[in-house]
Amino acid sequence: MDKNTLIGMLLMGLVIFGFMWLQKPSEAELAERQRLNDSIAAAQQQQQRRDIAAGDIDTLATTDITHLNSILASMPADNAGINNEGVVLTLKDGNITGTITVADTTVQWDEVTATTSANPAVHNLAVQAVQRVLDVYAKNGSFAASLNGTEQFVTLENDSVKVELSTKGGIISRATLKGYKTYKSPQLVLFDKGDNDYSFTLSNNTQRFETKNFYFEPKQLNDSTVLMNLQLEGGAQWGLKYTLVPGSYMVRMEMVQQSMSRIIPMNINMVDFDWHQKISRHEFGKTFEERWSGICYKFAGKGGDVQTTSESGSDDKDLTDKLKWISAKNQFFSTVLITDSIFSTAKMSSVAIDKDAADYEDYLKDVNIHTLVPYSSDKPVPASFYFYLGPNRYHTLASYDKYSPKEDLKLTRLIPLGWTLFRWINAGVIIPVFDWLGKFISNYGIIILVLTILIKLVLWPLTYKSYVSQAKMRILAPDIAAINEKYPNQEDAIKKQQKTMELYRMAGANPMGGCLPMMLQMPILIAMFTFFPSCIELRGQSFLWANDLSAPDKILEWSTHIPIISSLFGNHISLFCLLMTGTNLLYTYLTSKSQAQSQSMPGMKIMLYMMPLFFLFWFNNYASGLSYYYFIALLITIIQTYVSRAFVTEDKVRATIAANQAKPKKKSKWLERMEEVQKMQQQQQKQRSGAQRRKR
């Protein structure tokens, strides 16, 4: 065979392959083809039943009974037979035997095959139940033998987590986290049986096989690995292999198969994946646990961003971009599914549990996720994943980046630490200091106290500068008032401004000097606002009267629902929040006395007192650790205020003014520019005044 012949055959092969690829049916075409096949089969069965019908009752066609015989005969010897939707049938000595339960009535197989019945309505329901089961087996083809079985559970366990695997669907049905408890249970079950289910849907040109419908055979490969296996026709096998990583919260899940190309064509390159979970409630303070629950996901790629569905209510997303991981998370714990490849597109919904629902107190959100996973029927391991079943602890999540060497998983984004600047402060400063203090101090109330003192010491130069500026402005208030009285007219506005600026320069005062230091402190204050409610280390930690620093410290509760008040304030009073409010009012009183504008702007003074009351409503439902932090911070600020007063007195400010007046007048560049601007304004004012006189 010459070179040209080889090239020609190769080109022909490529053309044929390309044609087959282009002609492969879409998902919609597969569904339509399945619908047509089902309609044809149903019509044939109805015709056969009409041909042999006797009286007014339905009967099974000969083909139905033959099909049942073949299904039961093909089942393994250890299989109990068909047990599906009330239909329980076995093959005994070559004959079908069993029962069908419909409408709370059990009908024997012999009665179903009879041509007469004392109860035609029940008889017809039983016949229809058998026909539905036959349809299910017809649709599941090579997988049909796995539709029957008894649900069993296999346990994998390490020092961190205990998982239970169900043979029905081959899924992780229950996960228990060790070392944690809930507000009403000594153990924390991340999700229980019935609350977490997922399924892969494989398809050929005419059928779709949902793994949630099948009973898997469990095979314990070793202490940490279990294979959930399906034995199919022709020696084919499909299964899910689970490996619990020692000493971690990670469970490796691998899709494993053998000879699946006999069932699934090579042109099928994706499988559907559906995941449903009811996110359980674990915390005493449900308000914020519910607020931070929902679906979190990361787009694939090194720069892939992490986003969440709306955490304040229900939400849905329809994504076309590729994803790296998807998570069902709440305030302190998450279930994360990380793929080794990608999730191709995704539809997801997060639905808040209705307040009138019977299980409202036990669950937070009901989430559903549908996505696609790359697949190839000729690969032994076509897809692989990691399940993270654990706490939203910063260092724990950061340590799992090693499971994805090609890109940063950014699992720490599961923790709501605020926007970029505030997250940087928390991750780079607050969390390391907090963890360092935890090495020496066991009580987290004391840790918060020490952390607050350290923060206030670091911010002391800014606080002191702010107070000095405010004190100078208060002392200069009479002098500024005198200038205002001396130049009351609008024509003297520029001269009044010059005298005021000169007074500020002599005293070394800056009208903005009190604001800028406070503005520089704001990022840290906001960072702490996001840190405490998301700090899992505080969870379950008691201090003084607070049983849990991550929840409100309720000292008084009531059951009566008060419109508006209950939704904003809650049905309780938190003591740390009350102490914070009282301290804030005291600080406001001391501050207003020291501010020059407090007498001239009474409206502003009222506003200053309204803010602490507003914070009372806002923080009453927040973590007691946060209110405790602000309470301590305000107390320290009041102490710093009195310390500052010892260094900034009216005599010292007056002495500074006198000393500056005695010095040679050296103008700063900023003051020179201000004077130039003022001169220009004076010239413009004179020109306008001259123009007005000429008009007269």
C-alpha positions as CSV (number, residue, x, y, z in Angstrom):
1,M,0.0,0.0,0.0
2,D,1.6,3.3,-1.1
3,K,1.8,6.6,0.6
4,N,-1.1,8.2,-1.4
5,T,-3.4,5.3,-0.5
6,L,-2.7,5.7,3.2
7,I,-3.3,9.4,3.0
8,G,-6.6,8.9,1.2
9,M,-7.8,6.3,3.7
10,L,-6.9,8.6,6.5
11,L,-8.8,11.5,5.0
12,M,-11.8,9.3,4.4
13,G,-11.7,8.2,8.1
14,L,-11.5,11.8,9.2
15,V,-14.5,12.8,7.0
16,I,-16.6,9.9,8.4
17,F,-15.6,10.6,12.0
18,G,-16.4,14.3,11.5
19,F,-19.8,13.5,9.9
20,M,-20.6,11.1,12.9
21,W,-19.6,13.9,15.3
22,L,-21.8,16.5,13.6
23,Q,-24.7,14.1,13.4
24,K,-24.7,13.0,17.1
25,P,-28.1,13.8,18.7
26,S,-28.4,16.7,21.1
27,E,-29.9,16.4,24.6
28,A,-33.3,17.7,23.3
29,E,-33.2,15.1,20.4
30,L,-32.4,12.3,22.8
31,A,-35.3,13.3,25.0
32,E,-37.7,13.6,22.1
33,R,-36.6,10.2,20.7
34,Q,-37.2,8.7,24.2
35,R,-40.6,10.2,24.3
36,L,-41.6,8.8,20.9
37,N,-40.3,5.3,21.9
38,D,-42.3,5.5,25.1
39,S,-45.4,6.5,23.3
40,I,-45.1,3.7,20.7
41,A,-44.5,1.1,23.4
42,A,-47.5,2.4,25.4
43,A,-49.7,2.3,22.3
44,Q,-48.6,-1.3,21.5
45,Q,-49.3,-2.4,25.1
46,Q,-52.7,-0.8,25.1
47,Q,-53.6,-2.5,21.8
48,Q,-52.5,-5.9,23.1
49,R,-54.6,-5.4,26.2
50,R,-57.6,-4.5,24.1
51,D,-57.1,-7.6,22.0
52,I,-57.3,-9.9,25.0
53,A,-59.4,-7.9,27.4
54,A,-62.2,-9.6,29.1
55,G,-65.1,-7.7,30.6
56,D,-64.4,-4.3,32.1
57,I,-61.0,-5.1,33.7
58,D,-57.5,-4.5,32.5
59,T,-55.2,-7.5,31.9
60,L,-51.5,-7.9,31.3
61,A,-50.5,-8.7,27.8
62,T,-48.6,-11.9,27.0
63,T,-45.5,-9.8,26.1
64,D,-45.7,-8.1,29.6
65,I,-45.6,-11.5,31.4
66,T,-42.8,-12.7,29.1
67,H,-40.9,-9.5,29.8
68,L,-41.3,-10.0,33.5
69,N,-40.1,-13.6,33.3
70,S,-37.0,-12.5,31.4
71,I,-36.2,-9.7,33.9
72,L,-36.5,-12.1,36.9
73,A,-34.6,-14.8,35.2
74,S,-31.7,-12.5,34.4
75,M,-31.3,-11.3,38.0
76,P,-28.4,-12.7,40.1
77,A,-29.2,-15.6,42.4
78,D,-28.8,-13.4,45.5
79,N,-31.2,-10.8,44.3
80,A,-34.6,-10.9,45.9
81,G,-36.4,-10.0,42.6
82,I,-38.4,-7.0,41.8
83,N,-39.3,-4.6,44.6
84,N,-40.3,-1.3,43.1
85,E,-43.3,1.0,43.9
86,G,-45.3,-1.6,45.8
87,V,-44.6,-4.4,43.2
88,V,-42.8,-7.3,44.9
89,L,-42.2,-10.2,42.5
90,T,-39.9,-13.2,42.4
91,L,-39.3,-16.2,40.2
92,K,-39.9,-19.6,42.0
93,D,-39.6,-22.9,40.1
94,G,-39.9,-21.0,36.9
95,N,-43.2,-19.3,37.9
96,I,-43.8,-15.7,38.9
97,T,-45.0,-15.2,42.4
98,G,-45.5,-12.2,44.7
99,T,-47.8,-9.2,45.5
100,I,-48.7,-5.8,44.3
101,T,-49.8,-3.2,46.9
102,V,-52.0,-0.3,45.6
103,A,-54.4,2.0,47.4
104,D,-53.5,0.4,50.8
105,T,-54.6,-3.0,49.4
106,T,-52.3,-6.0,48.6
107,V,-53.2,-8.1,45.6
108,Q,-51.7,-11.5,44.9
109,W,-50.0,-12.1,41.5
110,D,-52.5,-14.8,40.6
111,E,-55.3,-12.3,41.0
112,V,-53.5,-9.8,38.7
113,T,-53.3,-12.3,35.9
114,A,-56.9,-13.5,36.3
115,T,-59.5,-12.4,33.7
116,T,-62.1,-11.7,36.4
117,S,-62.0,-9.8,39.7
118,A,-64.3,-9.0,42.6
119,N,-62.8,-5.6,42.8
120,P,-62.1,-4.3,39.3
121,A,-60.9,-0.9,40.4
122,V,-58.1,-2.3,42.6
123,H,-57.3,-4.9,40.0
124,N,-56.8,-2.3,37.3
125,L,-54.6,-0.2,39.6
126,A,-52.4,-3.3,40.3
127,V,-52.1,-4.0,36.5
128,Q,-51.1,-0.4,35.9
129,A,-48.5,-0.6,38.7
130,V,-46.9,-3.7,37.1
131,Q,-46.9,-1.9,33.7
132,R,-45.2,1.1,35.2
133,V,-42.5,-1.1,36.6
134,L,-42.1,-2.7,33.3
135,D,-41.7,0.7,31.7
136,V,-39.0,1.6,34.3
137,Y,-37.1,-1.6,33.5
138,A,-37.4,-1.0,29.7
139,K,-36.0,2.5,30.1
140,N,-33.1,1.4,32.2
141,G,-31.9,-1.4,29.9
142,S,-28.5,-2.7,31.0
143,F,-29.0,-1.0,34.4
144,A,-32.4,-2.6,35.1
145,A,-31.0,-5.4,37.3
146,S,-29.8,-2.8,39.7
147,L,-33.2,-1.2,40.3
148,N,-33.9,-3.7,43.1
149,G,-32.2,-4.1,46.4
150,T,-32.2,-3.3,50.0
151,E,-30.6,0.0,51.2
152,Q,-27.5,-0.7,53.2
153,F,-25.0,1.7,54.8
154,V,-21.2,1.6,54.9
155,T,-19.2,3.8,57.3
156,L,-15.8,5.5,56.8
157,E,-14.3,7.3,59.7
158,N,-11.2,9.2,60.8
159,D,-10.3,11.7,63.6
160,S,-12.2,14.6,61.9
161,V,-15.3,13.2,60.2
162,K,-17.6,10.2,60.0
163,V,-19.4,9.5,56.7
164,E,-22.1,7.0,55.9
165,L,-22.4,5.7,52.3
166,S,-25.8,4.5,51.1
167,T,-26.1,1.7,48.5
168,K,-29.2,3.4,47.2
169,G,-27.6,5.8,44.6
170,G,-24.1,5.1,45.9
171,I,-24.0,8.5,47.7
172,I,-22.7,10.0,50.9
173,S,-26.0,10.1,52.9
174,R,-24.8,11.3,56.3
175,A,-21.8,13.3,57.5
176,T,-20.9,13.9,61.2
177,L,-18.2,16.3,62.2
178,K,-16.2,15.3,65.3
179,G,-15.4,17.8,68.0
180,Y,-18.4,20.0,67.2
181,K,-22.0,20.2,68.6
182,T,-25.1,22.1,67.8
183,Y,-27.3,24.3,70.0
184,K,-29.5,21.3,70.8
185,S,-27.4,18.2,70.1
186,P,-24.0,16.9,71.4
187,Q,-22.9,16.0,67.9
188,L,-23.0,18.0,64.7
189,V,-24.5,16.2,61.7
190,L,-23.6,18.3,58.6
191,F,-26.4,16.6,56.7
192,D,-28.5,13.5,57.5
193,K,-30.2,10.8,55.5
194,G,-32.6,12.3,53.1
195,D,-31.1,15.8,53.3
196,N,-28.3,15.3,50.8
197,D,-28.6,13.4,47.5
198,Y,-26.8,13.6,44.2
199,S,-27.0,11.7,41.0
200,F,-25.1,11.2,37.7
201,T,-27.2,10.7,34.5
202,L,-25.5,8.7,31.8
203,S,-27.2,8.4,28.4
204,N,-26.9,6.6,25.1
205,N,-28.8,7.4,21.9
206,T,-32.2,6.3,23.3
207,Q,-32.0,5.9,27.1
208,R,-31.0,7.9,30.2
209,F,-29.7,6.2,33.3
210,E,-30.0,8.1,36.6
211,T,-27.7,6.6,39.2
212,K,-30.0,7.7,42.1
213,N,-32.4,4.9,41.0
214,F,-29.9,2.0,41.4
215,Y,-28.8,-0.2,44.3
216,F,-25.0,-0.4,44.3
217,E,-23.0,-3.3,45.6
218,P,-20.5,-2.1,48.3
219,K,-17.0,-3.4,48.3
220,Q,-14.7,-2.5,51.2
221,L,-11.3,-2.1,49.6
222,N,-9.5,-1.1,52.8
223,D,-10.1,0.8,56.0
224,S,-10.5,4.1,54.2
225,T,-11.8,3.1,50.8
226,V,-15.2,1.7,49.6
227,L,-16.3,1.0,46.0
228,M,-20.0,1.4,45.2
229,N,-20.3,-0.8,42.2
230,L,-22.9,-1.6,39.5
231,Q,-22.5,-4.9,37.7
232,L,-24.0,-4.5,34.2
233,E,-24.7,-6.7,31.2
234,G,-21.9,-8.0,29.1
235,G,-19.3,-7.7,31.9
236,A,-19.6,-3.9,32.0
237,Q,-19.2,-2.1,35.4
238,W,-19.8,1.4,36.7
239,G,-19.2,2.7,40.2
240,L,-18.2,5.4,42.6
241,K,-15.0,4.9,44.7
242,Y,-14.8,6.8,48.0
243,T,-11.6,7.3,49.9
244,L,-11.6,9.2,53.2
245,V,-8.3,11.1,53.4
246,P,-6.7,10.4,56.8
247,G,-6.7,13.2,59.3
248,S,-8.7,15.6,57.1
249,Y,-12.3,16.6,56.1
250,M,-11.7,15.5,52.5
251,V,-13.4,12.6,50.8
252,R,-12.1,11.5,47.4
253,M,-14.8,10.4,45.0
254,E,-13.8,8.8,41.7
255,M,-16.1,7.6,38.9
256,V,-14.7,4.2,37.9
257,Q,-15.9,2.0,35.1
258,Q,-15.0,-1.0,32.9
259,S,-16.2,-1.8,29.3
260,M,-18.8,1.0,29.5
261,S,-18.3,1.7,25.8
262,R,-20.6,-1.3,25.1
263,I,-23.5,0.7,26.7
264,I,-22.5,4.4,26.4
265,P,-21.4,5.5,22.9
266,M,-18.0,7.2,22.4
267,N,-19.7,10.3,21.1
268,I,-21.3,11.0,24.6
269,N,-18.7,13.4,26.2
270,M,-20.8,14.8,29.1
271,V,-22.8,13.4,31.9
272,D,-25.4,15.3,33.9
273,F,-24.9,15.9,37.6
274,D,-27.7,16.9,39.9
275,W,-27.2,17.7,43.6
276,H,-29.8,18.6,46.2
277,Q,-29.2,19.5,49.8
278,K,-31.4,20.9,52.6
279,I,-28.9,23.0,54.6
280,S,-29.3,22.2,58.3
281,R,-29.4,24.7,61.1
282,H,-26.7,24.3,63.8
283,E,-26.6,27.6,65.7
284,F,-28.6,29.1,68.5
285,G,-28.6,32.5,66.6
286,K,-30.5,31.5,63.5
287,T,-30.7,35.1,62.1
288,F,-27.1,35.3,60.9
289,E,-26.7,31.6,60.2
290,E,-29.6,31.9,57.7
291,R,-28.2,35.1,56.3
292,W,-24.8,33.5,55.5
293,S,-26.3,30.3,54.0
294,G,-26.6,29.4,50.3
295,I,-24.6,28.3,47.3
296,C,-21.0,29.4,46.9
297,Y,-19.0,28.7,43.7
298,K,-15.7,29.4,42.1
299,F,-15.1,30.0,38.4
300,A,-12.4,27.8,36.8
301,G,-9.0,29.2,36.2
302,K,-6.2,30.8,38.2
303,G,-8.0,34.2,38.4
304,G,-11.4,32.6,38.8
305,D,-13.6,34.6,41.1
306,V,-15.7,33.3,44.0
307,Q,-19.4,34.3,44.2
308,T,-22.5,33.3,46.1
309,T,-26.2,33.2,45.5
310,S,-28.1,35.8,47.5
311,E,-27.7,35.0,51.2
312,S,-30.6,37.2,52.4
313,G,-33.3,35.2,50.6
314,S,-34.1,32.9,47.7
315,D,-32.1,33.2,44.5
316,D,-31.2,31.3,41.3
317,K,-28.4,31.4,38.8
318,D,-28.0,30.2,35.3
319,L,-24.2,30.1,34.5
320,T,-22.5,29.4,31.2
321,D,-18.9,29.7,32.4
322,K,-16.9,26.8,33.7
323,L,-16.7,26.2,37.4
324,K,-14.0,24.6,39.7
325,W,-16.1,24.0,42.8
326,I,-19.6,24.4,44.1
327,S,-20.6,24.5,47.8
328,A,-23.7,24.4,50.0
329,K,-22.6,26.5,52.9
330,N,-23.9,28.0,56.1
331,Q,-22.3,30.4,58.6
332,F,-19.7,28.0,60.0
333,F,-19.8,24.7,58.0
334,S,-19.8,23.8,54.3
335,T,-20.2,20.9,51.9
336,V,-17.9,21.6,48.9
337,L,-17.6,19.5,45.8
338,I,-14.3,20.2,44.0
339,T,-13.8,18.7,40.5
340,D,-10.4,17.7,39.2
341,S,-11.4,19.0,35.8
342,I,-14.4,21.4,35.4
343,F,-18.1,21.8,35.8
344,S,-19.4,22.9,32.4
345,T,-22.3,25.4,32.9
346,A,-24.6,25.2,35.9
347,K,-28.2,26.0,36.9
348,M,-28.6,26.5,40.6
349,S,-31.3,27.6,43.0
350,S,-31.3,28.5,46.7
351,V,-34.7,28.7,48.3
352,A,-35.3,30.0,51.8
353,I,-37.4,27.7,54.0
354,D,-40.8,29.2,54.4
355,K,-41.5,30.5,58.0
356,D,-44.8,28.6,58.1
357,A,-43.1,25.2,57.1
358,A,-43.0,22.5,59.7
359,D,-39.3,22.2,59.4
360,Y,-38.5,25.9,59.5
361,E,-36.6,25.7,62.8
362,D,-34.4,22.8,61.6
363,Y,-33.3,24.0,58.1
364,L,-32.0,27.2,56.5
365,K,-32.1,26.8,52.7
366,D,-33.1,24.2,50.1
367,V,-30.5,24.2,47.3
368,N,-30.5,22.5,43.9
369,I,-27.7,22.4,41.5
370,H,-27.6,21.0,37.9
371,T,-24.3,20.9,35.9
372,L,-22.4,18.9,33.4
373,V,-19.2,16.9,33.9
374,P,-16.8,15.8,31.1
375,Y,-17.0,12.1,30.4
376,S,-15.6,9.4,28.2
377,S,-16.9,5.8,28.2
378,D,-13.5,4.3,27.4
379,K,-11.6,5.8,30.3
380,P,-11.2,3.7,33.5
381,V,-11.6,6.9,35.6
382,P,-13.5,9.5,33.5
383,A,-14.2,11.9,36.4
384,S,-12.9,12.5,39.9
385,F,-13.8,14.9,42.7
386,Y,-13.1,15.9,46.3
387,F,-15.9,16.4,48.9
388,Y,-14.9,18.8,51.6
389,L,-17.2,18.2,54.6
390,G,-16.0,20.5,57.4
391,P,-15.8,23.8,59.2
392,N,-15.3,27.3,57.7
393,R,-12.0,27.6,59.6
394,Y,-9.6,29.9,57.8
395,H,-6.3,27.9,58.2
396,T,-8.1,24.6,57.5
397,L,-9.5,25.8,54.3
398,A,-6.2,27.5,53.2
399,S,-4.4,24.2,53.8
400,Y,-6.5,22.4,51.1
401,D,-5.1,24.5,48.2
402,K,-2.6,21.6,47.8
403,Y,-5.4,19.5,46.3
404,S,-5.3,21.8,43.2
405,P,-1.6,22.5,42.3
406,K,-2.6,24.3,39.0
407,E,-4.8,26.9,40.5
408,D,-5.7,28.5,43.9
409,L,-8.9,27.0,45.1
410,K,-9.7,30.1,47.2
411,L,-11.7,28.0,49.7
412,T,-11.1,30.7,52.3
413,R,-13.7,32.8,50.4
414,L,-16.3,30.6,52.0
415,I,-15.7,32.8,55.1
416,P,-17.4,36.3,54.7
417,L,-14.5,38.6,55.8
418,G,-15.8,41.6,53.9
419,W,-14.6,43.4,50.8
420,T,-11.0,43.3,49.5
421,L,-9.5,45.9,51.9
422,F,-11.3,44.5,55.0
423,R,-10.5,40.9,54.0
424,W,-6.8,41.8,53.6
425,I,-6.8,43.3,57.1
426,N,-8.5,40.3,58.6
427,A,-6.4,37.7,56.7
428,G,-3.1,39.5,57.0
429,V,-3.4,41.0,60.5
430,I,-6.4,40.1,62.7
431,I,-6.5,36.4,62.2
432,P,-2.7,35.8,62.7
433,V,-2.7,37.9,65.9
434,F,-5.9,36.2,67.1
435,D,-4.4,32.7,66.5
436,W,-1.1,33.8,68.1
437,L,-2.9,34.9,71.3
438,G,-4.8,31.6,71.2
439,K,-1.5,29.7,71.8
440,F,-1.1,31.4,75.2
441,I,-4.7,32.1,76.3
442,S,-7.4,29.5,76.5
443,N,-10.4,31.8,77.3
444,Y,-11.6,33.6,74.2
445,G,-13.2,36.4,76.2
446,I,-9.7,37.3,77.5
447,I,-8.3,36.9,74.0
448,I,-10.8,39.5,72.7
449,L,-9.9,41.8,75.5
450,V,-6.1,41.5,74.8
451,L,-6.7,41.9,71.0
452,T,-8.8,45.0,71.6
453,I,-6.1,46.5,73.8
454,L,-3.4,45.8,71.2
455,I,-5.6,47.3,68.4
456,K,-6.2,50.5,70.5
457,L,-2.5,50.8,71.3
458,V,-1.6,50.5,67.6
459,L,-4.2,53.2,66.8
460,W,-3.3,55.4,69.8
461,P,-1.2,57.9,67.8
462,L,-4.1,58.5,65.4
463,T,-6.6,58.7,68.3
464,Y,-4.4,61.1,70.2
465,K,-3.9,63.3,67.1
466,S,-7.6,63.3,66.5
467,Y,-8.3,64.3,70.1
468,V,-5.6,67.1,70.1
469,S,-7.1,68.6,67.0
470,Q,-10.6,68.5,68.5
471,A,-9.3,70.1,71.7
472,K,-7.6,72.9,69.9
473,M,-10.7,73.6,67.9
474,R,-12.8,73.7,71.1
475,I,-10.3,76.1,72.7
476,L,-10.2,78.3,69.7
477,A,-14.0,78.4,69.4
478,P,-14.3,81.8,71.3
479,D,-11.6,83.4,69.1
480,I,-13.4,82.1,65.9
481,A,-16.7,83.5,67.2
482,A,-14.9,86.9,67.8
483,I,-13.7,86.9,64.2
484,N,-17.2,86.1,62.9
485,E,-18.6,89.1,64.9
486,K,-15.9,91.4,63.6
487,Y,-16.6,90.5,60.0
488,P,-20.4,89.8,59.8
489,N,-20.9,91.1,56.2
490,Q,-20.7,89.0,53.1
491,E,-18.2,91.5,51.6
492,D,-15.8,90.6,54.4
493,A,-16.0,86.8,53.8
494,I,-12.5,86.6,52.3
495,K,-10.9,88.7,55.1
496,K,-12.8,86.6,57.7
497,Q,-11.4,83.5,56.1
498,Q,-7.9,84.9,56.1
499,K,-8.0,85.7,59.8
500,T,-9.5,82.3,60.7
501,M,-6.7,80.5,58.7
502,E,-4.1,82.6,60.4
503,L,-5.5,81.7,63.8
504,Y,-5.4,78.0,62.9
505,R,-1.8,78.4,61.8
506,M,-0.7,80.1,65.0
507,A,-2.3,77.4,67.1
508,G,-1.2,74.5,64.9
509,A,-4.8,73.5,64.5
510,N,-6.4,71.8,61.5
511,P,-10.2,71.8,61.0
512,M,-9.9,68.4,59.3
513,G,-7.4,67.1,61.8
514,G,-10.0,65.3,63.8
515,C,-11.6,63.6,60.8
516,L,-8.6,62.2,59.0
517,P,-7.3,60.0,61.9
518,M,-10.8,58.7,62.4
519,M,-11.1,57.9,58.7
520,L,-7.8,55.9,58.8
521,Q,-9.2,53.9,61.7
522,M,-12.4,53.0,59.9
523,P,-11.1,50.1,57.8
524,I,-10.0,48.3,61.0
525,L,-13.3,48.9,62.7
526,I,-15.2,47.5,59.7
527,A,-12.8,44.6,59.4
528,M,-13.6,43.6,63.0
529,F,-17.3,44.0,62.2
530,T,-17.0,41.2,59.6
531,F,-14.4,39.1,61.6
532,F,-16.3,38.3,64.8
533,P,-19.6,36.9,63.3
534,S,-17.6,34.6,61.0
535,C,-15.0,33.5,63.5
536,I,-15.7,29.8,64.1
537,E,-13.2,29.8,67.0
538,L,-15.8,31.7,69.1
539,R,-18.4,29.2,68.4
540,G,-19.6,27.5,71.6
541,Q,-17.1,29.5,73.7
542,S,-18.5,31.0,76.9
543,F,-17.5,34.1,78.7
544,L,-19.1,35.6,81.8
545,W,-22.9,35.3,81.2
546,A,-22.5,34.7,77.4
547,N,-22.8,31.0,76.7
548,D,-21.7,31.4,73.1
549,L,-19.6,34.3,71.9
550,S,-20.7,33.6,68.3
551,A,-24.4,34.1,69.2
552,P,-26.4,36.8,71.0
553,D,-26.1,36.8,74.8
554,K,-29.8,36.8,75.6
555,I,-30.6,37.7,79.2
556,L,-34.3,38.3,78.5
557,E,-36.6,36.7,76.0
558,W,-40.3,36.9,75.2
559,S,-42.6,35.0,72.8
560,T,-44.9,37.7,71.8
561,H,-44.4,38.9,68.3
562,I,-44.3,42.7,68.0
563,P,-44.7,43.9,64.4
564,I,-41.6,45.7,63.0
565,I,-39.9,45.7,66.4
566,S,-39.5,41.9,66.4
567,S,-38.2,41.8,62.8
568,L,-35.6,44.6,63.6
569,F,-34.8,44.0,67.3
570,G,-35.8,40.4,67.8
571,N,-37.6,38.9,70.8
572,H,-34.8,39.2,73.2
573,I,-32.3,41.6,74.9
574,S,-28.6,41.1,74.6
575,L,-26.6,42.3,77.7
576,F,-23.3,43.1,75.9
577,C,-25.3,45.1,73.3
578,L,-26.9,47.1,76.1
579,L,-23.5,47.7,77.7
580,M,-22.1,48.8,74.4
581,T,-25.1,51.2,73.8
582,G,-24.7,52.7,77.3
583,T,-21.0,53.2,76.9
584,N,-21.6,54.7,73.5
585,L,-24.0,57.2,74.9
586,L,-21.5,58.2,77.6
587,Y,-18.8,58.6,74.9
588,T,-21.2,60.7,72.8
589,Y,-21.9,62.9,75.8
590,L,-18.1,63.4,76.5
591,T,-17.4,64.0,72.8
592,S,-20.3,66.5,72.3
593,K,-19.0,68.6,75.3
594,S,-15.6,68.9,73.7
595,Q,-16.8,69.8,70.2
596,A,-17.0,73.5,69.3
597,Q,-20.0,73.1,67.1
598,S,-22.2,71.3,69.6
599,Q,-23.7,74.6,70.8
600,S,-24.2,76.1,67.4
601,M,-25.7,72.9,65.8
602,P,-28.3,71.4,68.2
603,G,-29.7,69.2,65.4
604,M,-26.3,67.6,65.0
605,K,-26.2,67.0,68.8
606,I,-29.5,65.1,68.7
607,M,-28.2,63.1,65.7
608,L,-25.2,62.1,67.7
609,Y,-27.4,60.6,70.5
610,M,-29.6,58.8,68.0
611,M,-26.7,56.8,66.5
612,P,-26.1,54.7,69.7
613,L,-29.8,53.9,69.9
614,F,-29.7,52.8,66.2
615,F,-26.7,50.5,67.0
616,L,-28.8,49.0,69.8
617,F,-31.3,47.7,67.3
618,W,-28.7,46.7,64.8
619,F,-26.4,44.8,67.1
620,N,-29.0,43.1,69.3
621,N,-29.0,40.0,67.0
622,Y,-25.3,40.0,66.3
623,A,-22.6,37.8,67.9
624,S,-22.1,38.7,71.6
625,G,-18.3,38.7,70.8
626,L,-18.7,41.6,68.5
627,S,-20.8,43.7,71.0
628,Y,-18.2,42.8,73.7
629,Y,-15.4,44.0,71.5
630,Y,-17.1,47.3,70.8
631,F,-18.0,47.7,74.5
632,I,-14.3,47.2,75.5
633,A,-13.1,49.4,72.7
634,L,-15.4,52.3,73.7
635,L,-14.3,52.0,77.4
636,I,-10.6,52.2,76.3
637,T,-11.4,55.2,74.1
638,I,-13.0,57.0,77.0
639,I,-9.9,56.3,79.1
640,Q,-7.7,57.6,76.3
641,T,-9.9,60.8,76.1
642,Y,-9.2,61.6,79.8
643,V,-5.5,60.8,79.3
644,S,-5.4,63.1,76.3
645,R,-7.0,65.9,78.3
646,A,-4.0,65.9,80.7
647,F,-1.7,66.7,77.8
648,V,-3.9,69.2,75.9
649,T,-5.0,72.1,78.0
650,E,-6.1,75.7,77.1
651,D,-2.9,77.1,78.7
652,K,-0.8,74.9,76.5
653,V,-2.7,75.9,73.4
654,R,-2.5,79.6,74.2
655,A,1.2,79.2,74.9
656,T,1.6,77.6,71.5
657,I,-0.2,80.5,69.8
658,A,2.0,83.0,71.6
659,A,5.1,81.2,70.6
660,N,4.1,81.0,67.0
661,Q,3.3,84.7,66.9
662,A,6.7,85.5,68.2
663,K,8.4,83.4,65.5
664,P,9.2,84.8,62.0
665,K,6.3,84.3,59.7
666,K,7.2,81.4,57.5
667,K,4.4,80.5,55.3
668,S,3.8,77.0,54.1
669,K,3.3,76.3,50.4
670,W,-0.2,75.3,51.1
671,L,-0.9,78.7,52.9
672,E,0.8,80.6,50.1
673,R,-1.5,78.9,47.5
674,M,-4.5,79.6,49.7
675,E,-3.5,83.3,49.9
676,E,-3.1,83.5,46.1
677,V,-6.6,82.0,45.7
678,Q,-8.0,84.5,48.2
679,K,-6.3,87.4,46.4
680,M,-7.9,86.3,43.1
681,Q,-11.3,86.1,44.8
682,Q,-10.8,89.6,46.2
683,Q,-10.0,91.0,42.7
684,Q,-13.0,89.2,41.2
685,Q,-15.2,90.6,43.9
686,K,-13.9,94.2,43.3
687,Q,-14.5,93.8,39.6
688,R,-18.1,92.6,40.2
689,S,-18.7,95.5,42.7
690,G,-17.3,98.0,40.1
691,A,-19.5,96.6,37.4
692,Q,-22.6,96.9,39.6
693,R,-21.8,100.6,40.4
694,R,-21.4,101.4,36.7
695,K,-24.8,99.9,35.9
696,R,-26.4,102.1,38.5
